[in-house]
Amino acid sequence: MLPEQLSSIFRVKQKSYKMILILSLIQYYEQTKSLSFPLSTIAERFLAYFQENSAEGKKVDLPPGKASQWSDITLSQSMSLLKTPLEALSSILEIDDSKQVITFHPDVADQLDDSVIQELKQYALSELQSYNDKLTTHVFSLHHALTEIMDSYTSARNQAFAGHPLGTLFRQSIPEQIKSLSFIGPNYKIQGSVGQGNWANIPWIAVMDKRITDTTQHGEYIVYLFSEDMESVYLTLAQGVTAPKDELGKKEGYQYLEDKANEMRKLLPLEGMQKDDGIHLTSKNGLGRDYQVSTVAYIRYDRGAIPDDAQLQADLENVVTNYKMYVEHVLQNKKADNKSSSVDGKESPSLSTLTVSEQVKQIKTHITHQGFHYPGGLIENLYLSLKTKPFVILAGVSGTGKTKLVKLFAEAVGATKDNGQFALIPVRPDWSDPSDLLGYKDLSGVFRSGRLAEVLVDASKPENQHKPYFICLDEMNLARVEYYFSDILSVIETQEWKQDRIVTSALIHRESLLPEDQSLYGGLAIPDNVYLIGTVNMDETTHPFSKKVLDRANTIEFNYIDLQQYPMTTSREEETLLPVHNSFLRNEYLQLVDVYSEYTELVQSTTEKLVKINHILEEIHSHVGFRIRDSICFYMIYNERFGLLSKEEAFDLQLLQKILPRVQGSSLSVKRVLLKLLQGTLGEKLPINNLLDDASEVYLKWNENQEEKKAKHPQSARKIAFMLRRLEEDGFTSYWLS
């Protein structure tokens, strides 16, 4: 019988990669009897399977990226491709990057003998056969997919949203098929949506060149739009509506979109496409008009008359050809990309068109040019944390530049004190309820607004909704956070989608105010363009955080200071900082169902790690719930999308920021938990029972920086080592003691 760790490794699979990897390892073992597998050899065997079977006409997964056949894939690409199944199987496999060797985890390897390996082989072969049978009997057809959507979407809207097959079709199956087409380049992002938590009136599938946009809220892209009554679907070359309307207002935004559409119609051939506003998607006037003014050209397909796959592909290639021409035009004319067309003499504000990774790099450069240096990966981490949830805590010893970091980060994306998009609110020790932040009613009943309420009012104005606003609560734990911040914490958890914006419950209820105050402050909520960052010191003058606070924030700590960092003395080019659109920072996922089908492997592997950690934390009643699981998964997904950190670096930071702050106490159980967590972060077995009496041999190595390069998750391992040292020296430990 297979060991428990191996019995369900193929339970979740989007491709055959995991089965092929395991079979490649077993084939090597059968020839050498070695459980140490050279990465290059396994990559050769992995690639050989696909090349040989596809050459024989057998059905296999499509080759990745732009390759049209497996024979085009090189060994180097195969080694890179192996990262996906290796990550998915990280619960049983590990890779030594220095030796380029794959091995089973020691606790798994100890259970492997010839009979177990043969059983694992049969398990992999059986799952592979089952997977390939489905490939053979179900060849994807865009014609059938569009027909299925139009025939079933209306009835699906009366069914449960979570886990519905149409969600998988939109978010995964159709995008994967489109991405495999030979004329779809590597810069393209394919994304489909049936709504965020609830069924959309008009579902869509977009094709975006990431060099000019990676969101449907602004920029130009290709999109299939399904009419609300499901009687037609339009293949369109379109523009994002949200940003122009937010920046210019509805009337001038519409004018800008119409002018831009006419400009593109003159620029591009658009043969075989309709070039008018005859696109009819909904009976709702506002939404219908949005689509009419933003559409450049389209091809309409009616229900019951969808062309065959060859014609659908030819039509899409035609639209992509036009889109490529436009993208090249944009890239060759950066000024046209940065300066919008004038509308009645009024020029739209220039916004940054950098990709996420380019924008983060520019933020880092700006901070360095101001003479400040922060630990490597900190800016990427701060960005991912804000993107995951708009509340972050920065912790560290006094004088490390926490408040300055918030100011410089905000400044680099266009938010300053002068334009009202950055507000510094010093917290007072005597704050005891939300009125200190939000405001209060005086004896006459007039509402006297607090600084936070004033910022929220400004950020909520329609003309400002595309601008990010930063609120820095300086030394936020001088008072008890749960007392004055409880309302804000609760309201943050009420986030939900309303059309294309994220809304929350009201912080200030209209009926509690006098009529003259209701128009400005009544129903005031936290808009999706506001980001709250608290800076904290942990000493005898401050208060600790409860789990309620820690659950809702990423806690970023930077206590390790290199004093030998000096300001730049070389000359530098003058910076050109353009403000970002709020979509750069705003979170895109509120529920795991919004993204699960697109990132199943990543969510599954991350959750499996958290399950193991939870088993450890249960001993001291510090295990985590769904809120933290979802938050960590979202962080990992954003990181994978934008390629800012390695997966292990990202998980290391989430372990450090979301898990370890929950651990505190003086008992032997706390010490055992810390040792088990340390074992996981090091990636090697520790003699835990022996170390319960004296763990100095573990943490003293970290004092001498001997272990950092060896650890799987070095930042978390370092923190745990310090927590162990404090426990042994002081008889009590917590995350906040360093």
C-alpha positions, 0 to 999 in steps of 0.5 A: 500500500502506498504511503499516505504522502504518495497516495493522493499526489495526482488528485489535482491535475491540469496537465500530465506533467506530474505523472510524467515526472514521477515516471521519469524518476522511476525509470531512472531508479530502475536503471541505477537503483539511485534515489538521487536524480540528476535534473538534466537527465530527468528533463531529457526523459520528461521531454522525450516522452512528449516528443516520442508520443506526439511523433507517433500521433498519440494525444499529449498535452499541447507544448507550452508557450508559442511552440507549435510542436514538442520537437521545437522544445529544447532541453533548456526549456524542458528544465524550466518546464519541470519547475511546474510539476516540481512545485506541485509535488514539493510535498514529496520532492525537493531540488538541490539547486547547487547540485542540480539534483532532485530527491525525495524528502527524507521522510518519504525516501525512508518508506521507498522500496522496490514494491512501493516504487512499483505501486507508485509506478502503476498509480502514475500509469493509471492516472496518465492513461485516464488523463490521456483518454480524456484528451483523446476523446475531447479535442477542444473546439472553440465553436463548441465552447461558444455554443455551449456558453450561449446555450447554457449561460442564462440557466447557469445564472440561477445556479451556484456560482462557486465551482461551476463548469462555465467558470472553468471554461472561461477562466481556463479552457478557452484561454489555454486554447487561445494561448496555444495558437501560433499567432498568439505571442509570448507578451499576451495575457489571456483572461476570461471572466464570468464575474467576481463572486456573482454571475456577470451580465456580460461575460467576456474573454480578453486578449491583452498585450501586456506591453500596453495593458494587462487589465480590461479597465484601461488601454486597448485589447481584443475581447469576446463579449457575450450579449446579456440575452446570449443571442450573440457574441462579438469578437471586438477590438476594444478599449477599457472604459473605467479609467477614462470615465474615472479620469475625465468624468462620464461625458468627456470620458465617452468623448475621449473613447469615441475620438480614440476609436475613430483614430484607430479606425483610420490607422488600421485596415480592419478588413472584414470587421464592422466599424460602427457603434452597432454593438448591442449587448444589454438593454441597460442604457449606461452599460450598453453605451459603455460598450458602444463608445469603447468598441473600435471594430467587431465581428458578430456571431449569432446564436445558432450560426456560429462559424466552424473552428477554421473560420473562428480561428481565421477571424481571430488571427485577422483581429490579432494582426490589426492589434499587433499593428496598433501595439507597434504604433504605440510602442514606437510613439511613446509620447502618444502612449503617455499623452491622451488626446485632448477633449475640448481643450482639456488634456487627460492626466498622463498615467504610467504605462509601465508593467508591474515589474517595471513599475516596482523597479522604478519605485526602488530606483526612486527610493535609492535616489532619495538616499535610502536603502532597504533590504532586498525584496522589501519593496516587492514584498510591500507591493504584493502585501498591499495588492493582497489587502489594503492594510499593512503593518511595518514593524522595526526598531526606531529609526529604520525608516518605516514612515519614510518608506511609506512616504517614498513608495507613495511618492513614486506612484504619484501620491504626495502630501501636496496633491492630497493623496498621502496623509500622515496621521500620528497616533496618540496614546490616549486614543480609545475609540474610532472617533479619534480617527473618523470624527465625532458629533459635538453637543449640538449634533454637528459632525466634526470630521477626523483626518481619516474621514476627510481623506476618505471623502476626497478619495471617494469623489468620482474624479479621484477614484482612479488615484491611489490614496495612502494613509500612514498611521504613524506609531499606530500601537501607541494606543490599543489598536483594537480600541480605535481601529476596530470599526475600520478592521470590521469594515475592511472585511465587508469588501464586495464587488459592485459592478467594476468597483470594490465597495464596503459597508458604511463607516458612518451611517447616514441616519446618525447625522444631521441633514446638513452633514449627510451629503458629505459624510453619510454612508462614508465607506472605505473606497478601493483606492485607499491603502492603510499602512501602520508603522509600529515600534515594539517597546515598553511604551507600546501595546501588542497586537491581537490576532484580530489585527494580525489576521487582517494585515501583512506584518513586514518587519525589518530589524536587520540593519546594515549601517554601511549603506551610503547615499549615492554620490554618482550623478544620475539622470533626472527621474520622470515619475508618472502617477499610476492608475489605481488598478496597479495596486487594487486587489483583484480577488476577494474570494478564492473561487475568483481565481482557483480554476486559473491557478489550481496547482499553485493554490493546491500546493500552497494550501498543502503547506499550510495544512502541515503548518496548521497541524503544528500550530494546533498544539498551541491553539494558534492555527489559521483559518480560511482568511489567512489561507486565502490571503497567502494564496492571493499573495502567491498568485500575484507574485507568480503573475508579476514575477517579482520573487521566487515561489520559495522567497514569496512563501518564506515572507508569508510564513514570516508575516502571517504565521509566526506573529501568532506564536508566543508563550513560555511553555514547552509546547511553544518551544516544540512548535518553534522547533517543528517550524524551524525544521520545515524552514531549514528543509532538514530533520532536526533532533527535536526531542534532544533540542527541547532541553537545549536548542542553543546549537541551533540558534547560535549558528544563526548568530554567526550567519552560518545557516542562511544559505542552507535554509529553504526559507531563510528569513523565517528560519532566522526569526524562529532561531531568535524566538528560540533564543529569547525563550531559553534566555528570558523564559518567554518569547513572541514574534515581537522580541528580536 
